[in-house]
Every structure is written in C-alpha cells, then in structure tokens.
C-alpha cells in the first residue's frame, strides 16, 4: 500500500458503521465500526467463530446486517445484492468450472457482464499473464496443481477489476511450501493491481506477512487494530498476546515479584536471553524487572531456532527462543535439561496488557 493512502482524505474503500449481525441469540458481529482504506491489504485475523468470516460475507452481500450500514467507496450498499456491489470473492475451494478451460474460467465474469468476445479473451489472457499462467489457457482445472488453480481463481477475480477483492482463507488448502510461495505472489499481485484486498485468515503468521493492517477479532468484536508490527510488538490484551505468536504472560502477582511492575504483562520469547549459572549449588540472584532464576525443563529444536522451556524458581514456566547458528549441534540440546540459568530481558520488552471480560 502507498504509505500516504491511510492518511488520505479520500473515502475509504469500505466503511462499516454500527454493524451487528445476529443468528438467533448469538451476536456473530457486535456493533462494529471499521474503515478500510483504498489500496490497502487488510487482514481479519481470529479463531473460528470470532466473526471475521461473517464480516467478509456482509461486505460481499451474502449476508444482510441486523443493524448498521455498509458503504463501498462512499456509497451505501447495505441492502444491495452481491452482484450490485463492485467486489469479488476468492474462496478456499477456488470454485472453478471443471468443464471450462482455464481461459474460459477467467473470462467468465466478463462474459456475464456482456463484454465482447475479443475483448474478454484479451483481458483474460492478460490476467493469466499477470499470475504467470499465460501458457495454461487451454488446460482444464483438473490438469493444474493446487497453487496453479489458486492463481487461476485470483486471475478470474481480478480480471473484472473490482474495487475490493475479498479473500476467504484462500491459501488454507495448500501445503506449507506452496502457501509461503503464494503469500509472496499474492502480495506482489495486490501491489501491482492497486486493488483493496480484504483477507480472512486464522493463521497469524500469514496475516503478519501479508498485511498493511490487521484487525484481530474475538467474540464478534475487533480486539486490536494496527500494523503487523504494532499487533505483534505491542499487543494490548492477553488474548492478542497469546493468539498472535507466542508470549509469556505474567499475572499481577508474578508481574510484581518477577517484573517489578503491577498488572498483567507479556514478554515475547525472543526478547529473553539465558545465562548459565556456573557455580555448583549456587541458586543465583535476580533483580525484579530484569531477570529471574530458573531451571531448563525442555529443549525443542525447530530448525532455525531452539525453543527452551524454563521453570522459574518464582513459579511460572516461560518459553525462550534462541536463534541457531551454523556451528551449533542440535544433538547436544538434551544436555541442557536441568541446567540452572538466569533468564534476562530488557525493561522495554515488558508489555502491559488489558484483560478483557470476554477472555
């Protein structure tokens, strides 16, 4: 996204005002206010049942809000049918027509809109070139890999040049390697097209990788809204700290005895370093707010890093993440179990949290 977009005085691509959606006694979306800027890659992140997919369906027009309004580029589309909104949706299952060629699939939306055959085929070929499938037009979807079918679905959705593209966990069915590749391609495609992308996912790493901004959902509400860096480095609640990445969360009592501050606080595992206590039988000492003494309970090798579980003498168990160097031997990891250590962190790594009633 252009860095000036979020500060622009132009109408947001999408504006939700007081939007509520109920299913019986359940508030799937609870009085939601949200602006999404033009040209923004915006992700809605949360666990199953948090409301993110319902919001996507409300924007698409597949669901009608119980109350509130939805605007697209300043135009009220709250009661408009899906076909009367300048948005398009890419689903996880791709929904390609098996009897049509790849080119025909991509051109289908243009055909429905009455675009002449010569123009729609030219635009469909251009869209396929944009996702690096220019030579695959004559194939059937069954002749493509999962990643290729995903790119065809993206080409079909973008060929009609919608104002907003909605993506409902489109990478969820792909294996890890292909998903990582598609994340890069998706981000490059969004930048080249300049279209607003609204991306729904429960994968926090995917949201951090792709997004200009992220809305973290829980219980039909946005718990925190911000850039990936803000969401990860400065979570505002215990829910966000625990859901987005791994975090060591200290309650009020342990915050006071270990961190030297009151309230509920978090410290990310990569902000903690371990220092061995060399003297046999020495328990060590620590200054509240900077370090604590403990014993290594488990060491888990995860390739680029090692996850170390430490039982602190003061009570809680914490996780520490150490980056691995090429010279380190993972086979010696088991030898560290039982080792006495100082766990140390900078004061700036302590992030105060709010504990919401819903958590």
TORKOL-4160 file (C-alpha; in steps of 0.2 Angstrom, whole numbers, padded with zeros to 4 digits, m for minus):
359
<pt num="1" X="0000" Y="0000" Z="0000"/>
<pt num="2" X="0006" Y="0018" Z="m0004"/>
<pt num="3" X="0011" Y="0025" Z="0013"/>
<pt num="4" X="0001" Y="0040" Z="0010"/>
<pt num="5" X="m0015" Y="0031" Z="0007"/>
<pt num="6" X="m0020" Y="0028" Z="0026"/>
<pt num="7" X="m0019" Y="0047" Z="0028"/>
<pt num="8" X="m0029" Y="0051" Z="0013"/>
<pt num="9" X="m0044" Y="0062" Z="0014"/>
<pt num="10" X="m0052" Y="0051" Z="0000"/>
<pt num="11" X="m0067" Y="0040" Z="0005"/>
<pt num="12" X="m0062" Y="0023" Z="0012"/>
<pt num="13" X="m0065" Y="0008" Z="0001"/>
<pt num="14" X="m0075" Y="0000" Z="0014"/>
<pt num="15" X="m0084" Y="0008" Z="0029"/>
<pt num="16" X="m0094" Y="m0002" Z="0042"/>
<pt num="17" X="m0104" Y="0009" Z="0054"/>
<pt num="18" X="m0113" Y="0001" Z="0069"/>
<pt num="19" X="m0114" Y="m0016" Z="0060"/>
<pt num="20" X="m0122" Y="m0030" Z="0070"/>
<pt num="21" X="m0126" Y="m0047" Z="0064"/>
<pt num="22" X="m0136" Y="m0059" Z="0075"/>
<pt num="23" X="m0140" Y="m0078" Z="0072"/>
<pt num="24" X="m0154" Y="m0082" Z="0085"/>
<pt num="25" X="m0147" Y="m0077" Z="0102"/>
<pt num="26" X="m0129" Y="m0076" Z="0095"/>
<pt num="27" X="m0121" Y="m0060" Z="0091"/>
<pt num="28" X="m0109" Y="m0065" Z="0077"/>
<pt num="29" X="m0104" Y="m0047" Z="0074"/>
<pt num="30" X="m0107" Y="m0034" Z="0088"/>
<pt num="31" X="m0109" Y="m0016" Z="0084"/>
<pt num="32" X="m0093" Y="m0015" Z="0073"/>
<pt num="33" X="m0086" Y="0001" Z="0066"/>
<pt num="34" X="m0072" Y="m0001" Z="0053"/>
<pt num="35" X="m0064" Y="0009" Z="0039"/>
<pt num="36" X="m0053" Y="0000" Z="0026"/>
<pt num="37" X="m0043" Y="0012" Z="0015"/>
<pt num="38" X="m0042" Y="0012" Z="m0004"/>
<pt num="39" X="m0027" Y="0001" Z="m0010"/>
<pt num="40" X="m0025" Y="m0007" Z="0007"/>
<pt num="41" X="m0020" Y="m0025" Z="0010"/>
<pt num="42" X="m0031" Y="m0028" Z="0026"/>
<pt num="43" X="m0032" Y="m0044" Z="0035"/>
<pt num="44" X="m0045" Y="m0050" Z="0048"/>
<pt num="45" X="m0037" Y="m0062" Z="0060"/>
<pt num="46" X="m0045" Y="m0073" Z="0073"/>
<pt num="47" X="m0050" Y="m0090" Z="0079"/>
<pt num="48" X="m0065" Y="m0100" Z="0072"/>
<pt num="49" X="m0081" Y="m0092" Z="0077"/>
<pt num="50" X="m0073" Y="m0075" Z="0080"/>
<pt num="51" X="m0084" Y="m0066" Z="0067"/>
<pt num="52" X="m0071" Y="m0062" Z="0054"/>
<pt num="53" X="m0079" Y="m0073" Z="0040"/>
<pt num="54" X="m0096" Y="m0066" Z="0044"/>
<pt num="55" X="m0089" Y="m0048" Z="0041"/>
<pt num="56" X="m0082" Y="m0054" Z="0025"/>
<pt num="57" X="m0099" Y="m0061" Z="0020"/>
<pt num="58" X="m0108" Y="m0045" Z="0025"/>
<pt num="59" X="m0096" Y="m0034" Z="0014"/>
<pt num="60" X="m0099" Y="m0046" Z="m0001"/>
<pt num="61" X="m0118" Y="m0046" Z="0002"/>
<pt num="62" X="m0120" Y="m0064" Z="0005"/>
<pt num="63" X="m0127" Y="m0059" Z="0022"/>
<pt num="64" X="m0138" Y="m0044" Z="0027"/>
<pt num="65" X="m0133" Y="m0035" Z="0044"/>
<pt num="66" X="m0146" Y="m0035" Z="0058"/>
<pt num="67" X="m0142" Y="m0017" Z="0060"/>
<pt num="68" X="m0129" Y="m0004" Z="0054"/>
<pt num="69" X="m0123" Y="0002" Z="0037"/>
<pt num="70" X="m0110" Y="m0004" Z="0024"/>
<pt num="71" X="m0103" Y="0008" Z="0012"/>
<pt num="72" X="m0092" Y="0005" Z="m0003"/>
<pt num="73" X="m0082" Y="0020" Z="m0010"/>
<pt num="74" X="m0094" Y="0031" Z="0000"/>
<pt num="75" X="m0110" Y="0023" Z="m0007"/>
<pt num="76" X="m0122" Y="0014" Z="0004"/>
<pt num="77" X="m0123" Y="m0004" Z="m0001"/>
<pt num="78" X="m0131" Y="m0011" Z="0014"/>
<pt num="79" X="m0146" Y="m0019" Z="0006"/>
<pt num="80" X="m0138" Y="m0021" Z="m0011"/>
<pt num="81" X="m0137" Y="m0039" Z="m0019"/>
<pt num="82" X="m0119" Y="m0046" Z="m0021"/>
<pt num="83" X="m0120" Y="m0043" Z="m0040"/>
<pt num="84" X="m0124" Y="m0025" Z="m0037"/>
<pt num="85" X="m0108" Y="m0022" Z="m0027"/>
<pt num="86" X="m0091" Y="m0019" Z="m0035"/>
<pt num="87" X="m0082" Y="m0033" Z="m0025"/>
<pt num="88" X="m0077" Y="m0050" Z="m0030"/>
<pt num="89" X="m0073" Y="m0065" Z="m0019"/>
<pt num="90" X="m0060" Y="m0079" Z="m0019"/>
<pt num="91" X="m0064" Y="m0094" Z="m0009"/>
<pt num="92" X="m0053" Y="m0108" Z="m0001"/>
<pt num="93" X="m0060" Y="m0121" Z="m0013"/>
<pt num="94" X="m0057" Y="m0110" Z="m0029"/>
<pt num="95" X="m0074" Y="m0114" Z="m0036"/>
<pt num="96" X="m0068" Y="m0116" Z="m0054"/>
<pt num="97" X="m0079" Y="m0123" Z="m0068"/>
<pt num="98" X="m0072" Y="m0141" Z="m0072"/>
<pt num="99" X="m0079" Y="m0141" Z="m0089"/>
<pt num="100" X="m0072" Y="m0125" Z="m0095"/>
<pt num="101" X="m0054" Y="m0121" Z="m0100"/>
<pt num="102" X="m0043" Y="m0110" Z="m0089"/>
<pt num="103" X="m0045" Y="m0096" Z="m0101"/>
<pt num="104" X="m0064" Y="m0098" Z="m0101"/>
<pt num="105" X="m0064" Y="m0098" Z="m0082"/>
<pt num="106" X="m0055" Y="m0082" Z="m0081"/>
<pt num="107" X="m0066" Y="m0074" Z="m0095"/>
<pt num="108" X="m0082" Y="m0080" Z="m0087"/>
<pt num="109" X="m0085" Y="m0064" Z="m0076"/>
<pt num="110" X="m0083" Y="m0053" Z="m0092"/>
<pt num="111" X="m0094" Y="m0064" Z="m0102"/>
<pt num="112" X="m0108" Y="m0062" Z="m0089"/>
<pt num="113" X="m0105" Y="m0043" Z="m0089"/>
<pt num="114" X="m0108" Y="m0043" Z="m0108"/>
<pt num="115" X="m0090" Y="m0039" Z="m0113"/>
<pt num="116" X="m0087" Y="m0044" Z="m0132"/>
<pt num="117" X="m0078" Y="m0060" Z="m0135"/>
<pt num="118" X="m0062" Y="m0052" Z="m0142"/>
<pt num="119" X="m0060" Y="m0040" Z="m0128"/>
<pt num="120" X="m0064" Y="m0053" Z="m0114"/>
<pt num="121" X="m0052" Y="m0065" Z="m0121"/>
<pt num="122" X="m0038" Y="m0052" Z="m0122"/>
<pt num="123" X="m0041" Y="m0046" Z="m0105"/>
<pt num="124" X="m0042" Y="m0064" Z="m0098"/>
<pt num="125" X="m0025" Y="m0068" Z="m0107"/>
<pt num="126" X="m0018" Y="m0053" Z="m0099"/>
<pt num="127" X="m0024" Y="m0058" Z="m0082"/>
<pt num="128" X="m0017" Y="m0075" Z="m0084"/>
<pt num="129" X="0000" Y="m0067" Z="m0089"/>
<pt num="130" X="m0001" Y="m0057" Z="m0073"/>
<pt num="131" X="m0002" Y="m0073" Z="m0062"/>
<pt num="132" X="0012" Y="m0081" Z="m0073"/>
<pt num="133" X="0000" Y="m0094" Z="m0081"/>
<pt num="134" X="m0001" Y="m0086" Z="m0099"/>
<pt num="135" X="0003" Y="m0103" Z="m0107"/>
<pt num="136" X="m0010" Y="m0113" Z="m0097"/>
<pt num="137" X="m0026" Y="m0105" Z="m0105"/>
<pt num="138" X="m0031" Y="m0121" Z="m0115"/>
<pt num="139" X="m0029" Y="m0133" Z="m0100"/>
<pt num="140" X="m0044" Y="m0139" Z="m0089"/>
<pt num="141" X="m0043" Y="m0135" Z="m0070"/>
<pt num="142" X="m0040" Y="m0154" Z="m0066"/>
<pt num="143" X="m0024" Y="m0153" Z="m0076"/>
<pt num="144" X="m0017" Y="m0140" Z="m0064"/>
<pt num="145" X="m0008" Y="m0141" Z="m0047"/>
<pt num="146" X="m0016" Y="m0133" Z="m0031"/>
<pt num="147" X="m0006" Y="m0117" Z="m0032"/>
<pt num="148" X="m0010" Y="m0115" Z="m0051"/>
<pt num="149" X="m0028" Y="m0117" Z="m0048"/>
<pt num="150" X="m0027" Y="m0104" Z="m0034"/>
<pt num="151" X="m0019" Y="m0092" Z="m0046"/>
<pt num="152" X="m0032" Y="m0095" Z="m0059"/>
<pt num="153" X="m0045" Y="m0091" Z="m0046"/>
<pt num="154" X="m0036" Y="m0075" Z="m0042"/>
<pt num="155" X="m0035" Y="m0070" Z="m0061"/>
<pt num="156" X="m0054" Y="m0073" Z="m0063"/>
<pt num="157" X="m0057" Y="m0062" Z="m0048"/>
<pt num="158" X="m0046" Y="m0048" Z="m0053"/>
<pt num="159" X="m0050" Y="m0048" Z="m0072"/>
<pt num="160" X="m0066" Y="m0038" Z="m0069"/>
<pt num="161" X="m0056" Y="m0025" Z="m0060"/>
<pt num="162" X="m0066" Y="m0024" Z="m0044"/>
<pt num="163" X="m0064" Y="m0010" Z="m0031"/>
<pt num="164" X="m0062" Y="m0023" Z="m0017"/>
<pt num="165" X="m0056" Y="m0041" Z="m0018"/>
<pt num="166" X="m0062" Y="m0052" Z="m0004"/>
<pt num="167" X="m0051" Y="m0067" Z="0000"/>
<pt num="168" X="m0059" Y="m0080" Z="0012"/>
<pt num="169" X="m0044" Y="m0091" Z="0018"/>
<pt num="170" X="m0039" Y="m0094" Z="0000"/>
<pt num="171" X="m0022" Y="m0102" Z="0005"/>
<pt num="172" X="m0029" Y="m0114" Z="0018"/>
<pt num="173" X="m0029" Y="m0130" Z="0007"/>
<pt num="174" X="m0011" Y="m0128" Z="0001"/>
<pt num="175" X="0004" Y="m0136" Z="0009"/>
<pt num="176" X="0017" Y="m0126" Z="0019"/>
<pt num="177" X="0029" Y="m0123" Z="0005"/>
<pt num="178" X="0016" Y="m0118" Z="m0008"/>
<pt num="179" X="0007" Y="m0107" Z="0004"/>
<pt num="180" X="0023" Y="m0097" Z="0008"/>
<pt num="181" X="0026" Y="m0095" Z="m0011"/>
<pt num="182" X="0008" Y="m0090" Z="m0014"/>
<pt num="183" X="0009" Y="m0077" Z="0000"/>
<pt num="184" X="0023" Y="m0068" Z="m0009"/>
<pt num="185" X="0014" Y="m0069" Z="m0026"/>
<pt num="186" X="m0002" Y="m0063" Z="m0018"/>
<pt num="187" X="0007" Y="m0048" Z="m0010"/>
<pt num="188" X="0015" Y="m0044" Z="m0027"/>
<pt num="189" X="m0001" Y="m0045" Z="m0036"/>
<pt num="190" X="m0010" Y="m0033" Z="m0024"/>
<pt num="191" X="0004" Y="m0020" Z="m0026"/>
<pt num="192" X="0004" Y="m0021" Z="m0045"/>
<pt num="193" X="m0015" Y="m0020" Z="m0046"/>
<pt num="194" X="m0018" Y="m0007" Z="m0033"/>
<pt num="195" X="m0035" Y="m0015" Z="m0028"/>
<pt num="196" X="m0040" Y="m0016" Z="m0010"/>
<pt num="197" X="m0038" Y="m0034" Z="m0003"/>
<pt num="198" X="m0048" Y="m0039" Z="0012"/>
<pt num="199" X="m0040" Y="m0056" Z="0018"/>
<pt num="200" X="m0048" Y="m0068" Z="0031"/>
<pt num="201" X="m0037" Y="m0080" Z="0040"/>
<pt num="202" X="m0034" Y="m0089" Z="0056"/>
<pt num="203" X="m0015" Y="m0090" Z="0053"/>
<pt num="204" X="m0006" Y="m0076" Z="0062"/>
<pt num="205" X="0010" Y="m0079" Z="0053"/>
<pt num="206" X="0001" Y="m0077" Z="0036"/>
<pt num="207" X="m0008" Y="m0061" Z="0042"/>
<pt num="208" X="0009" Y="m0053" Z="0048"/>
<pt num="209" X="0017" Y="m0057" Z="0032"/>
<pt num="210" X="0004" Y="m0050" Z="0020"/>
<pt num="211" X="m0005" Y="m0036" Z="0028"/>
<pt num="212" X="m0003" Y="m0017" Z="0029"/>
<pt num="213" X="m0015" Y="m0018" Z="0044"/>
<pt num="214" X="m0023" Y="m0032" Z="0054"/>
<pt num="215" X="m0039" Y="m0032" Z="0064"/>
<pt num="216" X="m0039" Y="m0046" Z="0077"/>
<pt num="217" X="m0056" Y="m0052" Z="0080"/>
<pt num="218" X="m0064" Y="m0062" Z="0095"/>
<pt num="219" X="m0082" Y="m0064" Z="0100"/>
<pt num="220" X="m0088" Y="m0053" Z="0086"/>
<pt num="221" X="m0078" Y="m0038" Z="0090"/>
<pt num="222" X="m0061" Y="m0031" Z="0085"/>
<pt num="223" X="m0050" Y="m0033" Z="0100"/>
<pt num="224" X="m0035" Y="m0024" Z="0092"/>
<pt num="225" X="m0032" Y="m0015" Z="0075"/>
<pt num="226" X="m0015" Y="m0010" Z="0069"/>
<pt num="227" X="0000" Y="m0013" Z="0058"/>
<pt num="228" X="0008" Y="m0030" Z="0059"/>
<pt num="229" X="0022" Y="m0023" Z="0070"/>
<pt num="230" X="0010" Y="m0015" Z="0082"/>
<pt num="231" X="0000" Y="m0030" Z="0084"/>
<pt num="232" X="0015" Y="m0041" Z="0087"/>
<pt num="233" X="0026" Y="m0030" Z="0097"/>
<pt num="234" X="0013" Y="m0020" Z="0107"/>
<pt num="235" X="m0002" Y="m0032" Z="0110"/>
<pt num="236" X="m0015" Y="m0023" Z="0120"/>
<pt num="237" X="m0023" Y="m0038" Z="0128"/>
<pt num="238" X="m0019" Y="m0055" Z="0134"/>
<pt num="239" X="m0030" Y="m0063" Z="0120"/>
<pt num="240" X="m0019" Y="m0054" Z="0107"/>
<pt num="241" X="m0003" Y="m0058" Z="0115"/>
<pt num="242" X="m0007" Y="m0076" Z="0116"/>
<pt num="243" X="m0016" Y="m0078" Z="0099"/>
<pt num="244" X="m0003" Y="m0068" Z="0088"/>
<pt num="245" X="0013" Y="m0078" Z="0091"/>
<pt num="246" X="0020" Y="m0085" Z="0107"/>
<pt num="247" X="0020" Y="m0074" Z="0123"/>
<pt num="248" X="0025" Y="m0076" Z="0141"/>
<pt num="249" X="0011" Y="m0069" Z="0151"/>
<pt num="250" X="0013" Y="m0064" Z="0169"/>
<pt num="251" X="m0002" Y="m0061" Z="0180"/>
<pt num="252" X="m0002" Y="m0047" Z="0193"/>
<pt num="253" X="0007" Y="m0057" Z="0207"/>
<pt num="254" X="0021" Y="m0064" Z="0196"/>
<pt num="255" X="0022" Y="m0047" Z="0187"/>
<pt num="256" X="0026" Y="m0039" Z="0204"/>
<pt num="257" X="0038" Y="m0052" Z="0210"/>
<pt num="258" X="0047" Y="m0055" Z="0194"/>
<pt num="259" X="0045" Y="m0040" Z="0183"/>
<pt num="260" X="0044" Y="m0027" Z="0196"/>
<pt num="261" X="0028" Y="m0019" Z="0190"/>
<pt num="262" X="0009" Y="m0022" Z="0193"/>
<pt num="263" X="m0005" Y="m0028" Z="0182"/>
<pt num="264" X="m0004" Y="m0041" Z="0168"/>
<pt num="265" X="0011" Y="m0041" Z="0157"/>
<pt num="266" X="0019" Y="m0050" Z="0142"/>
<pt num="267" X="0037" Y="m0054" Z="0137"/>
<pt num="268" X="0040" Y="m0061" Z="0120"/>
<pt num="269" X="0051" Y="m0077" Z="0120"/>
<pt num="270" X="0064" Y="m0069" Z="0108"/>
<pt num="271" X="0067" Y="m0055" Z="0120"/>
<pt num="272" X="0073" Y="m0066" Z="0133"/>
<pt num="273" X="0091" Y="m0072" Z="0134"/>
<pt num="274" X="0098" Y="m0086" Z="0145"/>
<pt num="275" X="0114" Y="m0085" Z="0155"/>
<pt num="276" X="0121" Y="m0101" Z="0164"/>
<pt num="277" X="0124" Y="m0101" Z="0182"/>
<pt num="278" X="0141" Y="m0109" Z="0183"/>
<pt num="279" X="0144" Y="m0111" Z="0202"/>
<pt num="280" X="0138" Y="m0128" Z="0208"/>
<pt num="281" X="0124" Y="m0127" Z="0221"/>
<pt num="282" X="0123" Y="m0108" Z="0218"/>
<pt num="283" X="0104" Y="m0103" Z="0216"/>
<pt num="284" X="0109" Y="m0086" Z="0209"/>
<pt num="285" X="0100" Y="m0069" Z="0212"/>
<pt num="286" X="0090" Y="m0058" Z="0201"/>
<pt num="287" X="0084" Y="m0040" Z="0201"/>
<pt num="288" X="0065" Y="m0039" Z="0198"/>
<pt num="289" X="0061" Y="m0031" Z="0181"/>
<pt num="290" X="0077" Y="m0038" Z="0173"/>
<pt num="291" X="0080" Y="m0056" Z="0176"/>
<pt num="292" X="0074" Y="m0072" Z="0185"/>
<pt num="293" X="0082" Y="m0088" Z="0190"/>
<pt num="294" X="0076" Y="m0105" Z="0184"/>
<pt num="295" X="0079" Y="m0122" Z="0178"/>
<pt num="296" X="0079" Y="m0128" Z="0160"/>
<pt num="297" X="0064" Y="m0141" Z="0158"/>
<pt num="298" X="0064" Y="m0145" Z="0140"/>
<pt num="299" X="0074" Y="m0140" Z="0124"/>
<pt num="300" X="0065" Y="m0141" Z="0107"/>
<pt num="301" X="0075" Y="m0139" Z="0091"/>
<pt num="302" X="0064" Y="m0131" Z="0077"/>
<pt num="303" X="0077" Y="m0129" Z="0063"/>
<pt num="304" X="0081" Y="m0110" Z="0063"/>
<pt num="305" X="0079" Y="m0108" Z="0081"/>
<pt num="306" X="0078" Y="m0118" Z="0098"/>
<pt num="307" X="0063" Y="m0116" Z="0109"/>
<pt num="308" X="0068" Y="m0118" Z="0128"/>
<pt num="309" X="0056" Y="m0121" Z="0142"/>
<pt num="310" X="0062" Y="m0114" Z="0158"/>
<pt num="311" X="0054" Y="m0117" Z="0175"/>
<pt num="312" X="0057" Y="m0101" Z="0185"/>
<pt num="313" X="0060" Y="m0103" Z="0204"/>
<pt num="314" X="0047" Y="m0089" Z="0207"/>
<pt num="315" X="0033" Y="m0100" Z="0200"/>
<pt num="316" X="0029" Y="m0098" Z="0181"/>
<pt num="317" X="0035" Y="m0108" Z="0166"/>
<pt num="318" X="0042" Y="m0097" Z="0152"/>
<pt num="319" X="0047" Y="m0100" Z="0134"/>
<pt num="320" X="0063" Y="m0093" Z="0127"/>
<pt num="321" X="0068" Y="m0093" Z="0109"/>
<pt num="322" X="0086" Y="m0094" Z="0103"/>
<pt num="323" X="0091" Y="m0092" Z="0085"/>
<pt num="324" X="0103" Y="m0106" Z="0080"/>
<pt num="325" X="0120" Y="m0103" Z="0072"/>
<pt num="326" X="0128" Y="m0115" Z="0059"/>
<pt num="327" X="0141" Y="m0121" Z="0071"/>
<pt num="328" X="0128" Y="m0127" Z="0084"/>
<pt num="329" X="0125" Y="m0145" Z="0086"/>
<pt num="330" X="0106" Y="m0149" Z="0090"/>
<pt num="331" X="0111" Y="m0166" Z="0097"/>
<pt num="332" X="0118" Y="m0158" Z="0112"/>
<pt num="333" X="0101" Y="m0150" Z="0116"/>
<pt num="334" X="0096" Y="m0163" Z="0128"/>
<pt num="335" X="0112" Y="m0160" Z="0139"/>
<pt num="336" X="0104" Y="m0143" Z="0144"/>
<pt num="337" X="0089" Y="m0150" Z="0153"/>
<pt num="338" X="0091" Y="m0147" Z="0171"/>
<pt num="339" X="0104" Y="m0133" Z="0168"/>
<pt num="340" X="0102" Y="m0118" Z="0180"/>
<pt num="341" X="0100" Y="m0102" Z="0171"/>
<pt num="342" X="0097" Y="m0083" Z="0173"/>
<pt num="343" X="0083" Y="m0078" Z="0161"/>
<pt num="344" X="0086" Y="m0060" Z="0157"/>
<pt num="345" X="0076" Y="m0047" Z="0147"/>
<pt num="346" X="0077" Y="m0028" Z="0144"/>
<pt num="347" X="0064" Y="m0017" Z="0153"/>
<pt num="348" X="0057" Y="m0012" Z="0136"/>
<pt num="349" X="0052" Y="m0030" Z="0132"/>
<pt num="350" X="0039" Y="m0029" Z="0146"/>
<pt num="351" X="0022" Y="m0025" Z="0138"/>
<pt num="352" X="0007" Y="m0021" Z="0149"/>
<pt num="353" X="m0009" Y="m0029" Z="0144"/>
<pt num="354" X="m0028" Y="m0027" Z="0147"/>
<pt num="355" X="m0038" Y="m0042" Z="0152"/>
<pt num="356" X="m0055" Y="m0041" Z="0144"/>
<pt num="357" X="m0070" Y="m0048" Z="0152"/>
<pt num="358" X="m0073" Y="m0059" Z="0136"/>
<pt num="359" X="m0056" Y="m0068" Z="0139"/>
